[in-house]
Amino acid sequence: MSAAAPVCVLRSACELGEGPVWRAADKAVWFVDIKGLRIHRYEPESGAAFSWQAPAQPGFIAPLQGSGWIAGLKTGLHRFDPASGRFDLMATVEDASLGNRLNDGFVDARGRLWFGSMHDGETDLTGALYRLDDRGLRRMDDGYCITNGPAVSPDGRTLYHTDTLKRVLYAFDLAPDGGLSNKRVFAQIEEGAGYPDGPAVDAEGCVWTGLFAGWGARRYSPKGEQIGFVRLPVANVTKIAFGGPDLKTVYATTAWKGLSPAEREAQPLAGGLFRFDVDTPGLPQHDVRHA
């Protein structure tokens, strides 16, 4: 694997940048700042950037078929209209008494939305994995403190999901009807190497994961063997997205959350949006068809 050195393309200063999405129709990268309650859009060709205030912590955004977005906020799933800046509640996912928020999402090739919830205080195992399709919202797995992902293999037969605090990336068999089975450990991040954050899959079926407190992003073969690492100049790398006309331009979100004042001074680009190029393209971004 070869990759050009990452460069910061947008000093967005996100406390917790997450969930980058490349939308080809916009020629833009969309991402969220969870703790900053912002949704951002960056246009590489012009360098223009825009942002919207969210009414609650946004864990992810996912494009809707036609127009608009689904935003996964702490308060539930919302329709987000960039033209007006409105957020309209679609569904409350969990009881507020759990102290959870939504965190990270993915749209598969069948237009199904997959997303996780996590404990906002990062202490309780109240997080779960959900699927939204034409049959409605369904809880698919649970027992997580901090969820990340999911992501799906190019053939649509394997779903990956992350238990960040356990430093584990899981794989599931994914059935055509959206059923999950055969949960197993795909990769274990060793202690001291950071925490696996958001995963993404490329066209060769390799799984990339951002490393929070790990200074970069790792690439794993479909067998779960580490085969690559791209180092960034900031410690907290959260997730990547493949963009550009050939899907060989990688955009990475980062965060300054958890850094001490001295660490923030030493990492002035923490929270920025980074870019680097790779040889193997990513998979196209799909739209949510059932909402």
C-alpha positions, 0 to 999 in steps of 0.5 A, spaced: 500 500 500 502 506 498 499 513 500 501 520 500 502 524 506 496 527 509 495 534 509 490 538 513 485 541 508 480 544 512 482 547 519 475 545 522 477 545 529 472 540 531 472 537 538 469 531 536 469 530 528 466 524 525 462 521 520 465 523 513 461 522 507 463 523 500 457 525 496 459 525 489 453 529 486 455 535 491 463 534 489 463 535 497 465 532 503 460 532 509 462 530 516 459 532 523 462 535 530 459 531 535 461 535 541 460 542 537 453 540 535 455 542 527 454 539 521 460 541 516 460 541 508 467 542 504 468 543 497 475 541 495 475 544 488 473 551 491 476 550 498 469 553 500 466 550 507 459 551 510 456 549 517 450 548 520 448 548 527 444 542 530 439 542 535 443 536 539 449 532 538 449 529 531 453 522 531 452 521 523 449 524 517 447 519 511 444 522 504 437 520 502 435 518 496 432 524 492 435 530 496 436 531 504 439 527 509 438 523 515 441 526 521 442 521 527 442 526 533 442 524 541 434 525 540 433 520 535 433 520 527 431 527 524 430 529 517 436 534 515 434 540 510 441 544 508 437 549 504 433 551 510 437 548 516 431 545 519 431 538 523 425 534 523 424 528 528 423 522 524 423 517 530 426 517 537 430 511 537 432 510 545 429 512 552 433 518 554 434 515 561 439 510 558 444 517 557 445 514 550 446 518 544 447 516 536 454 514 534 456 513 527 452 510 521 452 507 514 448 505 508 449 499 505 448 497 497 440 496 498 439 502 501 438 500 508 441 505 514 445 501 519 447 505 526 449 505 533 448 508 539 453 509 545 453 511 552 454 518 552 458 518 559 462 512 556 461 508 562 455 503 561 454 498 556 447 501 554 449 501 546 446 497 541 446 496 533 440 498 529 438 497 522 433 501 518 429 499 512 422 498 509 420 494 515 422 499 520 427 500 525 430 494 528 435 493 534 440 488 531 446 487 537 447 490 544 452 490 550 456 496 547 459 502 551 462 505 545 459 503 538 463 505 531 461 503 524 458 499 521 461 498 514 460 492 509 464 488 504 464 489 497 460 483 496 455 485 501 456 478 505 460 481 511 458 487 516 463 490 520 462 493 527 466 496 532 467 496 540 471 501 541 473 500 548 474 493 548 479 495 542 475 490 537 472 490 530 467 484 529 465 481 523 458 478 522 455 474 516 450 479 513 444 475 509 440 478 503 434 480 508 439 484 513 439 478 518 446 478 522 449 471 524 456 468 526 459 474 530 466 474 531 472 478 532 475 480 526 481 484 529 484 486 535 487 493 537 493 491 541 494 496 548 497 502 547 496 503 539 489 507 540 482 505 540 479 503 533 474 508 531 470 509 525 471 503 519 470 503 512 471 498 506 475 499 500 474 496 493 479 490 495 475 488 501 480 491 506 477 494 512 480 501 514 479 504 521 481 510 524 485 510 531 483 515 536 489 516 540 493 512 535 495 517 530 493 514 524 489 509 520 490 502 519 488 498 513 486 490 514 486 485 509 479 481 509 482 476 513 483 481 519 491 482 518 494 489 518 497 490 511 497 498 512 498 504 516 497 512 514 500 516 520 497 523 521 500 529 525 494 529 530 493 523 535 485 522 535 483 520 528 476 518 527 474 515 521 475 516 513 471 516 507 473 515 500 472 521 495 474 524 489 472 522 481 475 515 482 474 514 490 482 514 491 482 521 495 481 519 502 478 524 507 479 523 515 476 527 520 480 528 527 478 530 534 481 535 539 477 531 545 481 529 550 487 532 549 490 537 554 492 544 553 499 542 552 497 537 547 493 541 543 498 546 543 503 541 540 497 539 535 494 545 532 491 541 527 487 537 531 480 537 529 481 538 522 479 535 516 485 531 512 486 528 505 491 523 502 491 519 496 491 511 495 492 506 490 485 502 491 479 506 491 473 506 496 466 504 495 461 508 492 456 512 497 449 509 497 443 513 499 438 511 504 432 508 500 427 507 506 426 513 511 
